[in-house]
Amino acid sequence: MLAAERGAAANTLEAYRRDLESYAAFLQRRRRRPETAEADDLRAFLSQLAKAGMAPRTAARRLSALRQFYRFLLSEGLRGDDPSAAVDSPRQGRALPKVLSEAEVETLLTTAQSRQDAEGLRLAALVELLYATGLRVSELVGLRLAATQRDQRLLIVRGKGNKERMVPLSDAARRSLAAYLEVRDGFLPKVGGGTGARRAPSPWLFPSRGASGHITRHRVGQLLKDLARAAQVDAAKVSPHVLRHAFASHLLDHGADLRSLQKMLGHADISTTQIYTHVLNERLKSLVQTHHPLAQLPAKDVSR
C-alpha cells in the first residue's frame, strides 16, 4: 500500500520494514503476533525501547509506523479495532536542528573550491548544490543528468511521495555545476577490459561504479566529514542534512517567507518548516544576551 498508493520512497519503505520486523521479533518472544496484538503489547514494546535508551523521537517514529500498520489492517477489514489508538506517543521535547553559521559554510565552500582536480570539482558541486537548494541527500544523489539540462536557473527535483518541485539555482551553484560537468565523464563506470575498455553512459548527475549507479548518501556524508576536517570546522556538526538546515535558516535570516521556504524544501506541511523560526528566535535571544549592554549589567538587589 505504501509503495503502490502513496508512492513512498525506497528508504521510507526500508525504514517501515525495519520497524515492523523489530516489533514482530519483540512479540514473538511474548508468543504474540502483530495482527492480533493488543494495546498492552504496544505499550510493552515502547517500554522496552525506552529501557534500551532509545530517544523518544525515534520511539515515536516507530509508533507512527505501527499506527499506520494497524489502520491499514482496520481499513482492509483484517481486524475490527485499532489497538494503537489507545496508546500515547512518547513525550518528547522539540529538538532544534543543528545549524552551521554562514562563516562556517563559507569556509567549507572555499576549501572545497580550492581543489581543482576532478574529485575537488565534484565535491564543490555537491556542497554548492546542498547549500544552494536545501535538497535532501537522497534527492541529491538521485538527481538525473537531464534535471540540469532544461533550464539551468532551475533544478527539477523528485522528492518524497514521488512529487516534483522546482528549486532555483544560484549563480555560484551554476558555475560550480558547470565546472563539474566538464569532468563528469571521468566518474562514469568502465565496461570491457584492456584497450577496448570504454565509459558506459549513465543517466545520473553524479555517477559511480557502485551497484546503485550513482554516488551513495553514505559516501556524500564521508566526503563532507573529510572536507570539514580539512577546513578546520567541527566535523561532528557537518552532514548533508545540516547543510539543508543551514540553507533554510540562513534564508530566514535574510528575510525569506515561510511559504516560499516550504516549497523549496518540499515540506508537505508548513508546521515542519516552522521549526526554523524557532532556530531564528533562539539565535536572536543568544545575540541579545551576549551583546546587549543591559545584559552585561548585574541584577539589582530587590530584596529590600
C-alpha positions as a Markdown table, in Angstrom:
| # | Residue | x | y | z |
|---|---|---|---|---|
| 1 | Met | 0.0 | 0.0 | 0.0 |
| 2 | Leu | 2.8 | 2.4 | 0.9 |
| 3 | Ala | 4.6 | 1.8 | -2.4 |
| 4 | Ala | 1.6 | 1.4 | -4.7 |
| 5 | Glu | -0.8 | 4.0 | -3.3 |
| 6 | Arg | 1.4 | 6.5 | -1.5 |
| 7 | Gly | 4.4 | 6.3 | -3.7 |
| 8 | Ala | 6.7 | 6.1 | -0.7 |
| 9 | Ala | 10.5 | 6.2 | -1.4 |
| 10 | Ala | 12.7 | 3.1 | -1.1 |
| 11 | Asn | 14.3 | 4.5 | 2.0 |
| 12 | Thr | 10.9 | 5.0 | 3.6 |
| 13 | Leu | 9.8 | 1.5 | 2.8 |
| 14 | Glu | 13.0 | 0.1 | 4.2 |
| 15 | Ala | 12.5 | 2.1 | 7.5 |
| 16 | Tyr | 9.0 | 0.8 | 7.8 |
| 17 | Arg | 10.2 | -2.7 | 7.2 |
| 18 | Arg | 12.8 | -2.5 | 9.9 |
| 19 | Asp | 10.3 | -1.0 | 12.4 |
| 20 | Leu | 7.7 | -3.8 | 11.8 |
| 21 | Glu | 10.4 | -6.5 | 11.9 |
| 22 | Ser | 11.6 | -5.2 | 15.2 |
| 23 | Tyr | 8.1 | -5.2 | 16.6 |
| 24 | Ala | 7.4 | -8.7 | 15.3 |
| 25 | Ala | 10.5 | -10.0 | 16.9 |
| 26 | Phe | 9.5 | -8.5 | 20.2 |
| 27 | Leu | 6.0 | -10.0 | 20.0 |
| 28 | Gln | 7.4 | -13.4 | 19.1 |
| 29 | Arg | 9.2 | -13.5 | 22.4 |
| 30 | Arg | 5.8 | -12.9 | 24.1 |
| 31 | Arg | 4.2 | -15.6 | 21.8 |
| 32 | Arg | 2.1 | -12.9 | 20.2 |
| 33 | Arg | 1.6 | -11.9 | 16.5 |
| 34 | Pro | 1.4 | -8.3 | 15.1 |
| 35 | Glu | -2.0 | -8.9 | 13.5 |
| 36 | Thr | -3.6 | -9.9 | 16.8 |
| 37 | Ala | -1.6 | -7.8 | 19.3 |
| 38 | Glu | -3.4 | -5.5 | 21.8 |
| 39 | Ala | -2.7 | -2.1 | 23.2 |
| 40 | Asp | -0.8 | -3.5 | 26.2 |
| 41 | Asp | 1.6 | -5.3 | 23.8 |
| 42 | Leu | 2.3 | -1.9 | 22.1 |
| 43 | Arg | 2.9 | -0.3 | 25.4 |
| 44 | Ala | 5.3 | -3.1 | 26.5 |
| 45 | Phe | 7.2 | -2.6 | 23.2 |
| 46 | Leu | 7.6 | 1.1 | 23.8 |
| 47 | Ser | 8.7 | 0.5 | 27.3 |
| 48 | Gln | 11.4 | -1.9 | 26.1 |
| 49 | Leu | 12.6 | 0.7 | 23.7 |
| 50 | Ala | 12.8 | 3.3 | 26.4 |
| 51 | Lys | 14.8 | 0.9 | 28.7 |
| 52 | Ala | 17.2 | 0.3 | 25.9 |
| 53 | Gly | 17.9 | 4.0 | 25.8 |
| 54 | Met | 16.1 | 4.8 | 22.5 |
| 55 | Ala | 15.4 | 8.6 | 22.1 |
| 56 | Pro | 11.7 | 9.5 | 22.5 |
| 57 | Arg | 11.7 | 11.0 | 19.0 |
| 58 | Thr | 12.9 | 7.7 | 17.4 |
| 59 | Ala | 10.4 | 5.7 | 19.5 |
| 60 | Ala | 7.6 | 8.0 | 18.4 |
| 61 | Arg | 8.6 | 7.4 | 14.7 |
| 62 | Arg | 8.4 | 3.6 | 15.3 |
| 63 | Leu | 4.9 | 4.0 | 16.9 |
| 64 | Ser | 3.9 | 6.1 | 13.9 |
| 65 | Ala | 4.8 | 3.1 | 11.6 |
| 66 | Leu | 2.8 | 0.8 | 13.8 |
| 67 | Arg | -0.2 | 3.1 | 13.8 |
| 68 | Gln | -0.2 | 3.1 | 10.0 |
| 69 | Phe | 0.1 | -0.7 | 10.1 |
| 70 | Tyr | -3.0 | -1.1 | 12.3 |
| 71 | Arg | -5.0 | 1.5 | 10.4 |
| 72 | Phe | -4.3 | -0.5 | 7.3 |
| 73 | Leu | -5.5 | -3.7 | 8.9 |
| 74 | Leu | -8.6 | -1.9 | 10.0 |
| 75 | Ser | -9.4 | -0.4 | 6.6 |
| 76 | Glu | -8.9 | -3.8 | 4.9 |
| 77 | Gly | -11.2 | -5.5 | 7.4 |
| 78 | Leu | -8.4 | -7.7 | 8.7 |
| 79 | Arg | -9.3 | -6.7 | 12.3 |
| 80 | Gly | -12.2 | -4.8 | 13.9 |
| 81 | Asp | -10.2 | -2.3 | 16.0 |
| 82 | Asp | -7.1 | -0.2 | 16.1 |
| 83 | Pro | -5.1 | -1.0 | 19.3 |
| 84 | Ser | -2.6 | 1.8 | 18.6 |
| 85 | Ala | -5.4 | 4.4 | 19.1 |
| 86 | Ala | -5.3 | 3.8 | 22.9 |
| 87 | Val | -1.5 | 4.2 | 23.1 |
| 88 | Asp | 0.0 | 7.6 | 23.9 |
| 89 | Ser | 3.1 | 8.7 | 22.0 |
| 90 | Pro | 6.4 | 9.1 | 24.0 |
| 91 | Arg | 6.8 | 12.5 | 25.5 |
| 92 | Gln | 9.4 | 14.4 | 23.6 |
| 93 | Gly | 10.9 | 17.9 | 23.6 |
| 94 | Arg | 11.2 | 19.8 | 20.3 |
| 95 | Ala | 14.8 | 19.4 | 19.3 |
| 96 | Leu | 16.1 | 22.3 | 17.2 |
| 97 | Pro | 18.0 | 21.3 | 14.1 |
| 98 | Lys | 21.8 | 21.7 | 14.1 |
| 99 | Val | 22.9 | 24.7 | 12.0 |
| 100 | Leu | 26.2 | 25.9 | 10.7 |
| 101 | Ser | 27.0 | 29.6 | 10.7 |
| 102 | Glu | 27.3 | 31.5 | 7.4 |
| 103 | Ala | 31.1 | 31.8 | 8.1 |
| 104 | Glu | 31.4 | 28.1 | 8.6 |
| 105 | Val | 29.6 | 27.3 | 5.4 |
| 106 | Glu | 31.8 | 29.9 | 3.5 |
| 107 | Thr | 34.9 | 28.1 | 4.9 |
| 108 | Leu | 33.6 | 24.8 | 3.7 |
| 109 | Leu | 32.9 | 26.2 | 0.2 |
| 110 | Thr | 36.2 | 27.9 | 0.0 |
| 111 | Thr | 38.1 | 24.8 | 1.0 |
| 112 | Ala | 36.1 | 22.6 | -1.5 |
| 113 | Gln | 36.7 | 25.1 | -4.3 |
| 114 | Ser | 40.5 | 25.2 | -3.6 |
| 115 | Arg | 40.9 | 21.8 | -5.2 |
| 116 | Gln | 40.8 | 21.9 | -9.0 |
| 117 | Asp | 41.1 | 18.2 | -9.7 |
| 118 | Ala | 38.1 | 16.1 | -10.7 |
| 119 | Glu | 37.4 | 14.9 | -7.2 |
| 120 | Gly | 37.6 | 18.5 | -5.9 |
| 121 | Leu | 35.2 | 19.8 | -8.7 |
| 122 | Arg | 32.7 | 17.1 | -7.8 |
| 123 | Leu | 33.0 | 17.9 | -4.1 |
| 124 | Ala | 32.4 | 21.6 | -4.7 |
| 125 | Ala | 29.4 | 20.9 | -6.8 |
| 126 | Leu | 27.9 | 18.6 | -4.2 |
| 127 | Val | 28.4 | 21.2 | -1.4 |
| 128 | Glu | 27.2 | 24.1 | -3.5 |
| 129 | Leu | 24.0 | 22.2 | -4.6 |
| 130 | Leu | 23.2 | 21.1 | -1.0 |
| 131 | Tyr | 23.6 | 24.6 | 0.4 |
| 132 | Ala | 22.1 | 26.5 | -2.6 |
| 133 | Thr | 19.0 | 24.3 | -2.8 |
| 134 | Gly | 18.3 | 22.7 | 0.5 |
| 135 | Leu | 18.0 | 19.2 | -1.1 |
| 136 | Arg | 17.7 | 16.1 | 1.0 |
| 137 | Val | 20.8 | 14.0 | 0.4 |
| 138 | Ser | 18.6 | 11.2 | -1.2 |
| 139 | Glu | 17.3 | 13.8 | -3.6 |
| 140 | Leu | 20.8 | 15.0 | -4.4 |
| 141 | Val | 22.3 | 11.6 | -5.2 |
| 142 | Gly | 19.2 | 10.7 | -7.2 |
| 143 | Leu | 19.4 | 13.7 | -9.5 |
| 144 | Arg | 19.4 | 12.7 | -13.1 |
| 145 | Leu | 21.6 | 14.4 | -15.6 |
| 146 | Ala | 18.5 | 15.6 | -17.5 |
| 147 | Ala | 17.4 | 17.6 | -14.5 |
| 148 | Thr | 20.2 | 20.2 | -15.2 |
| 149 | Gln | 19.8 | 20.3 | -19.0 |
| 150 | Arg | 16.4 | 22.1 | -19.3 |
| 151 | Asp | 16.8 | 25.5 | -17.6 |
| 152 | Gln | 20.0 | 25.9 | -15.6 |
| 153 | Arg | 18.3 | 28.6 | -13.5 |
| 154 | Leu | 16.0 | 25.9 | -12.0 |
| 155 | Leu | 16.6 | 22.4 | -10.8 |
| 156 | Ile | 13.8 | 19.8 | -11.2 |
| 157 | Val | 13.8 | 17.6 | -8.1 |
| 158 | Arg | 11.7 | 14.5 | -7.4 |
| 159 | Gly | 11.2 | 14.3 | -3.7 |
| 160 | Lys | 9.1 | 12.4 | -1.1 |
| 161 | Gly | 5.9 | 10.8 | -2.4 |
| 162 | Asn | 7.4 | 11.0 | -6.0 |
| 163 | Lys | 6.4 | 14.7 | -6.1 |
| 164 | Glu | 8.3 | 17.0 | -8.4 |
| 165 | Arg | 9.3 | 20.5 | -7.4 |
| 166 | Met | 11.4 | 23.3 | -8.9 |
| 167 | Val | 14.3 | 24.8 | -6.9 |
| 168 | Pro | 16.1 | 27.9 | -8.1 |
| 169 | Leu | 19.9 | 27.7 | -8.6 |
| 170 | Ser | 22.2 | 30.5 | -7.6 |
| 171 | Asp | 24.9 | 31.8 | -9.9 |
| 172 | Ala | 27.6 | 30.2 | -7.8 |
| 173 | Ala | 25.9 | 26.8 | -7.8 |
| 174 | Arg | 25.5 | 27.0 | -11.6 |
| 175 | Arg | 29.2 | 27.8 | -12.1 |
| 176 | Ser | 30.2 | 25.0 | -9.8 |
| 177 | Leu | 27.9 | 22.6 | -11.6 |
| 178 | Ala | 29.2 | 23.6 | -15.0 |
| 179 | Ala | 32.8 | 23.1 | -13.9 |
| 180 | Tyr | 31.9 | 19.6 | -12.6 |
| 181 | Leu | 30.1 | 18.7 | -15.8 |
| 182 | Glu | 33.3 | 19.2 | -17.7 |
| 183 | Val | 34.9 | 16.3 | -15.7 |
| 184 | Arg | 31.8 | 14.2 | -15.1 |
| 185 | Asp | 32.7 | 11.6 | -17.7 |
| 186 | Gly | 35.7 | 10.6 | -15.6 |
| 187 | Phe | 33.4 | 9.2 | -13.0 |
| 188 | Leu | 31.5 | 7.0 | -15.4 |
| 189 | Pro | 32.0 | 3.3 | -14.9 |
| 190 | Lys | 34.2 | 1.4 | -17.4 |
| 191 | Val | 32.9 | -1.5 | -19.3 |
| 192 | Gly | 35.1 | -4.0 | -21.1 |
| 193 | Gly | 38.7 | -4.7 | -20.5 |
| 194 | Gly | 42.1 | -3.9 | -21.8 |
| 195 | Thr | 42.5 | -1.5 | -24.7 |
| 196 | Gly | 38.8 | -2.0 | -25.6 |
| 197 | Ala | 37.5 | -0.5 | -22.2 |
| 198 | Arg | 35.1 | 2.4 | -22.6 |
| 199 | Arg | 33.0 | 4.6 | -20.4 |
| 200 | Ala | 29.4 | 3.4 | -20.0 |
| 201 | Pro | 26.8 | 6.2 | -20.3 |
| 202 | Ser | 24.8 | 6.9 | -17.1 |
| 203 | Pro | 21.5 | 8.8 | -16.5 |
| 204 | Trp | 22.7 | 10.1 | -13.1 |
| 205 | Leu | 24.2 | 13.5 | -12.5 |
| 206 | Phe | 26.7 | 12.0 | -10.0 |
| 207 | Pro | 27.5 | 8.5 | -11.4 |
| 208 | Ser | 29.7 | 6.0 | -9.7 |
| 209 | Arg | 30.8 | 2.4 | -10.1 |
| 210 | Gly | 28.6 | 1.1 | -7.2 |
| 211 | Ala | 25.5 | -1.1 | -7.5 |
| 212 | Ser | 23.2 | 1.9 | -7.5 |
| 213 | Gly | 25.0 | 3.5 | -10.4 |
| 214 | His | 25.2 | 6.8 | -8.6 |
| 215 | Ile | 27.1 | 8.2 | -5.6 |
| 216 | Thr | 25.6 | 7.0 | -2.3 |
| 217 | Arg | 24.2 | 9.0 | 0.6 |
| 218 | His | 26.9 | 7.4 | 2.8 |
| 219 | Arg | 29.7 | 8.5 | 0.5 |
| 220 | Val | 28.4 | 12.1 | 0.4 |
| 221 | Gly | 28.4 | 12.1 | 4.2 |
| 222 | Gln | 32.0 | 10.8 | 4.3 |
| 223 | Leu | 33.2 | 13.4 | 1.8 |
| 224 | Leu | 31.6 | 16.2 | 3.9 |
| 225 | Lys | 33.3 | 14.9 | 7.1 |
| 226 | Asp | 36.7 | 14.9 | 5.3 |
| 227 | Leu | 36.0 | 18.4 | 4.0 |
| 228 | Ala | 35.1 | 19.7 | 7.4 |
| 229 | Arg | 38.4 | 18.4 | 8.9 |
| 230 | Ala | 40.3 | 19.9 | 6.0 |
| 231 | Ala | 38.5 | 23.3 | 6.6 |
| 232 | Gln | 39.0 | 23.0 | 10.4 |
| 233 | Val | 35.3 | 23.1 | 11.0 |
| 234 | Asp | 33.9 | 20.8 | 13.7 |
| 235 | Ala | 33.2 | 17.6 | 11.7 |
| 236 | Ala | 30.6 | 16.5 | 14.3 |
| 237 | Lys | 28.5 | 19.4 | 13.1 |
| 238 | Val | 28.7 | 18.7 | 9.4 |
| 239 | Ser | 26.4 | 16.4 | 7.5 |
| 240 | Pro | 24.2 | 16.7 | 4.3 |
| 241 | His | 21.1 | 17.3 | 6.5 |
| 242 | Val | 22.9 | 20.1 | 8.5 |
| 243 | Leu | 23.6 | 21.9 | 5.2 |
| 244 | Arg | 19.9 | 21.6 | 4.4 |
| 245 | His | 19.2 | 23.2 | 7.8 |
| 246 | Ala | 21.7 | 25.9 | 7.1 |
| 247 | Phe | 20.1 | 26.7 | 3.7 |
| 248 | Ala | 16.7 | 27.1 | 5.5 |
| 249 | Ser | 17.8 | 29.1 | 8.5 |
| 250 | His | 20.1 | 31.4 | 6.5 |
| 251 | Leu | 17.3 | 32.2 | 4.1 |
| 252 | Leu | 15.0 | 33.1 | 7.0 |
| 253 | Asp | 17.8 | 35.2 | 8.5 |
| 254 | His | 17.8 | 37.2 | 5.2 |
| 255 | Gly | 14.0 | 37.7 | 5.0 |
| 256 | Ala | 12.6 | 34.7 | 3.2 |
| 257 | Asp | 9.0 | 33.9 | 3.9 |
| 258 | Leu | 7.9 | 30.5 | 5.3 |
| 259 | Arg | 5.6 | 29.6 | 2.3 |
| 260 | Ser | 8.4 | 30.0 | -0.2 |
| 261 | Leu | 10.8 | 28.1 | 2.1 |
| 262 | Gln | 8.2 | 25.3 | 2.4 |
| 263 | Lys | 8.0 | 24.9 | -1.3 |
| 264 | Met | 11.8 | 24.8 | -1.8 |
| 265 | Leu | 12.3 | 22.3 | 1.0 |
| 266 | Gly | 9.5 | 20.1 | -0.3 |
| 267 | His | 7.6 | 20.0 | 3.1 |
| 268 | Ala | 4.1 | 18.7 | 2.8 |
| 269 | Asp | 3.0 | 20.6 | 6.0 |
| 270 | Ile | 4.2 | 24.1 | 6.9 |
| 271 | Ser | 4.4 | 23.1 | 10.6 |
| 272 | Thr | 7.5 | 21.2 | 9.6 |
| 273 | Thr | 9.0 | 24.4 | 8.1 |
| 274 | Gln | 8.1 | 26.4 | 11.2 |
| 275 | Ile | 10.9 | 24.7 | 13.2 |
| 276 | Tyr | 13.3 | 27.1 | 11.6 |
| 277 | Thr | 11.6 | 30.1 | 13.1 |
| 278 | His | 12.5 | 28.6 | 16.5 |
| 279 | Val | 16.1 | 28.4 | 15.4 |
| 280 | Leu | 16.0 | 32.1 | 14.4 |
| 281 | Asn | 14.4 | 33.0 | 17.7 |
| 282 | Glu | 17.0 | 31.2 | 19.7 |
| 283 | Arg | 19.8 | 32.8 | 17.8 |
| 284 | Leu | 18.3 | 36.3 | 18.3 |
| 285 | Lys | 17.9 | 35.5 | 22.0 |
| 286 | Ser | 21.5 | 34.4 | 22.3 |
| 287 | Leu | 22.6 | 37.6 | 20.4 |
| 288 | Val | 20.8 | 39.9 | 22.8 |
| 289 | Gln | 22.0 | 38.1 | 25.9 |
| 290 | Thr | 25.6 | 38.1 | 24.6 |
| 291 | His | 25.9 | 41.6 | 23.1 |
| 292 | His | 23.2 | 43.9 | 24.5 |
| 293 | Pro | 24.8 | 46.3 | 27.1 |
| 294 | Leu | 22.0 | 45.8 | 29.6 |
| 295 | Ala | 22.5 | 42.0 | 29.5 |
| 296 | Gln | 26.0 | 42.6 | 31.0 |
| 297 | Leu | 24.8 | 44.6 | 34.0 |
| 298 | Pro | 24.5 | 42.8 | 37.4 |
| 299 | Ala | 20.9 | 42.2 | 38.6 |
| 300 | Lys | 19.6 | 44.7 | 41.1 |
| 301 | Asp | 19.0 | 43.7 | 44.6 |
| 302 | Val | 15.2 | 43.8 | 45.0 |
| 303 | Ser | 15.1 | 42.0 | 48.4 |
| 304 | Arg | 14.6 | 45.3 | 50.3 |
